[in-house]
Amino acid sequence: MIDEEITLKYVDELRAKENRIDFTKDNWVEEIRAIESEYRKKIAPELTYIRRTIGESLAENSFKDLQAIDAILNDTNRLKNYITPTFDELEENIQSGSHEYLVLSLLLFEARNLGSDARDEMVYFGDLVRFCESKSVDVKSILRQLLPFASNEIKYGTNSVRTLFQHVIEPAANISENSNQ
């Protein structure tokens, strides 16, 4: 319902801008990025509310509804593309002294069905970990807190979300385990 309100509230303006993009020009990618960035800024208050609500709801239920949240988000028109914070939004949130968006990003990564898009998600996860390290954020302690809720289901190659989290938490232990096999 919130997705529909956001979509309806801004859809005409967004579509008008998207329809004016000339894909024959070299700078069409930059135009799309600018439109997306502007759209994110316009819906920022709604996104903040939705993100906080999702995080609080998941926490209240001990993160048992991760897959249900993913299914709900995937059924939305545009919201699924905007719920996961951008790295700029993450940085702003971290600079304000909060890790709320980082935790939400990790939870949304954990909830996703990594089927056909697993490679992109794996790259995103690696980028997210490197981002945290570059900002001196202790992502390992956050991953330790989320580890009990991480799935053991193999979703990419030989990895589950749990093993991915464990590889970040204890990389030296994983290397020595693999060399002993």
N, C-alpha and C positions, 0 to 999 in steps of 0.2 A: 504494500500500500504506500509506504514512504517512497519507494522507488518510483511508483507511478506519479506521485505528487511532484517529486524532483524532476522527473522526465517531462511531465506536462508543463511545469512552471517555466522551464528553460528551453523546451524542445524547439519552439519556433525560431528563436534567436540562434540556437546552436545549428539547426538544420540550414538556416539561411547562410551562415558562415561556411559550413561544410560544403554547401552546393556551389559556392563561389570559388572554390579551389580549382585552379587550373593545373591538372596533372601533367600537362605538356611542358610546364616550366620546371626549371632545375630546383627551385626552392619550395616545392610543394610539401616536402617532409617538414620543413621548418614551419610552414603555415599551419599544418595539422598540429604540430607540437604547441604552437602558440595558442591555437583555438582550445586544445585540450587543457593547457595550463590556465587559460582564462576561465574555462568552464569549471575546473577544479576550485579556483578561487571563489567563484560565485556560489558554488554549492558547499563551500567550506563549513559554514555553520551546521548544515544538515549532516554533512559527513562526520563532523565531530560528534554530534549527538548519536548518530547511528553506530559509529565505531565504539563509543563509550558504552552504549546499550548492549552491543554484541559482546564486548569484553566482560561487562558485569554479568550478563546472562550466562555466559560460559563459566565464569568463575563460581557463580552461585550454584551451578549444577555440577561442580567438580569436572568441568570440561568434557562431560559425557555426550554433549550434543554437537560435537565438532562436525561430524558428517552431515547432520541435519542442517546446520548453519550453511555449510558448503552447498548443499542441495537448494536451499532457499535462495542463496545469492546467485547461483547459476540460473535460476528461473527468472531473474530480473532482467529488465531491458538494458540498462546501462550501469546500474549500481555495481555489478560484479567487477567492472573495470576500474572502479574508483575507490572501493573500500580499502584495499591494500594501500597503505601510505607510500608515497614516493620517497626516494632517499632525501629529497629536500624537506619534505614534511617530517620525516624521521629525525633529521638533523635539528629542525626547529623544535620538535618535541623534546629531544634529548637536551638541547641547550636550555630549555625551560625547566630542566631538572626532573623530567619524567621519562619513564621507560614504557609508558602505556602503549605507544604505537609500535614499539619494537616487539613487545609481548604479543600484541594483536597480529603483527606481521608473521611472527613465528607460529602462532595458533592457526592462522589462515593457511600458511604453508603446510602445516601438519594435517589440516582438514581436507586439503585438496585431493581429488582422485588424480594420481600422477600418471594415469594411463598414457594417452598419446602425446601429452605435452610434458612428459617427465623431464626431458632434456632441458627445456626452458626453465622449468621449476628448479632443477638442480643448479643451473647457472645462477638463478636468482638467489637461491640459498647460499651459494658460495659468495656471491656479491654482498649479500646481507651480512655474512660473518666477517668478511674483509672490511666492510663499512664500519661495523662495530669496533673492530680492532683499530681502525684508523682514528676513531673518535674516543679511544680508550674506554670503551664500554665493556664491562665484564659479561660478555654474552654467555660464557660458560656457566656462570651461576644461574642465569635465567634458563638456559637449556636444562640444567640439573633439576630445576623446579618443574619444568614441563615434561621431563623424561618419563615419569610414571604414567603420563597420559598419552605418550607416543605409541603409535601402532607398531606391531611387529610384522605386519603384512608387507611382503616383498612388493615394492611398487616401482623399483627402478633397478634393473640388472639384478644384483644380489643384495641390494640394500632395502631396508625398511626405513621409515622415518626415525624409529628408535636407533638403528645403527648409524644413521647420518648424524643424529644428535651426539651419540657416543663417540664418533670419530672426531667431532669438534671438542668435546669435553676432555677426552683422554687420547690425543693423537699418538703419543709415544707408546702407550700400551697397545693400541691397535696395530702399530707398525711391528712391534715385537711379536704380537699374536700371529700376524700374517706371515712373518718370516719363519716361525716355528712350524707352519703347516706344510 
